[in-house]
Amino acid sequence: MNEQHISGRVTIDLGALRANYKTLAAQAPKAETGAAIKADAYGLGLAPCAEALWGAGCRSFFVARPLEGEALRAILPDASIYVLDGLYTGEAEYYLRHRLIPALISLEEAREWSAKGKGTPCALHVDSGINRVSLSYAQLAALVAEKLPLNVVLLMSHLASSEEPDNQFNGVQLGQFQKARALLPNVRASFANSSAHFLGGEFTFDLTRAGVALYGGNPLPGQPNPMKPVVTLEAKVLQVRDVPRGEATGYNSTWRASRDSKIALLGVGYRDGIPRRMSSVFGGKAEVLLNGQRCAIVGRVSMDMVAVDVTDHPAQRGEWAEFFGPNISLDEAAASAGTISWELLTHLGNRYARHYIS
Ligand SMILES: *Cc1c(COP(=O)(O)O)cnc(C)c1O
């Protein structure tokens, strides 16, 4: 896409992505560091991110859907690809064809894979307290007792609150996972998402599943971010308007000028993943950076545009404003809209020019 013809751009720093992989790997020195690359690499583009992670040494990847696994297989012929959704009914052939490893979540799936999987690898996903897709401990015990002919290469479980290091539930879940592990002591274990890399060595086991921190999200909310920013989101100034005192901008006139003001209209909106809550009218500190100055987002976020107050900061048509990137962190931007970095990244639309730099 030609930059003259677009009003929003996303820049993805693959060097920072690789550096973040290495930072997480160093944080879990006894484990293999794997990557959660579901949802198009958290919205950042599967192929460039997968290739960069492979280049940084990553060999194990976690997708949500089997179709994501097929797409990844075409990019990385030698990677281990785990499918977190488990095994879809009647789809064993498909998984075999693309050498996908289902993370089995029920006895029924385990029986189906033992019948159709031809001895190829599978993972077992056991619950430790989050109660999402997974086997219960009792079901895992029944599965082990049934002695199904399964080639189990990984036992995994998932934490509910790993970004809260003081949350006692982390230890409760660790205990549950260790109990499950005792049923399959010789199988490799996987427990840690991004934040759990920072909970201590007993959480990282044999293989980790790092996601948001690879893409620049802070795995330690409230503390300095050890990760490098990967994504920069910018929008073009379409127009700068004079808004006289007493007049409003945007739908429902939610922001009214308390003095003679200048408003810059930027060419991104909720279609592009800018949350409607990302406006100072909701009381938060929703801002963009324009010409090195922070400017408040005002009024309603529309489908295709956002208004910012530039009364104190001269701005011109054609200039670019940063929503997040090196100056405004992804986590700060997400928090300003009452959401999380995961959601902000995965909602970026398809109207952006995307630049990959290293
Ligand atoms: C998405 C996901 C991850 C990665 O989580 P982050 O918090 O983004 O690091 C790990 N494991 C499972 C099961 C997931 O669904």
The ligand as a Gaussian input file, in Angstrom:
#p B3LYP/6-31G(d) Opt

LIG

0 1
 C       -2.650000     -17.130000      24.681000
 C       -2.087000     -18.198000      25.515000
 C       -0.775000     -18.108000      25.998000
 C        0.064000     -16.865000      25.873000
 O       -0.338000     -15.956000      26.869000
 P        0.326000     -14.519000      27.059000
 O       -0.294000     -14.002000      28.308000
 O       -0.046000     -13.707000      25.870000
 O        1.781000     -14.730000      27.181000
 C       -0.254000     -19.215000      26.650000
 N       -1.001000     -20.329000      26.848000
 C       -2.271000     -20.428000      26.439000
 C       -3.047000     -21.666000      26.701000
 C       -2.872000     -19.364000      25.780000
 O       -4.155000     -19.446000      25.394000

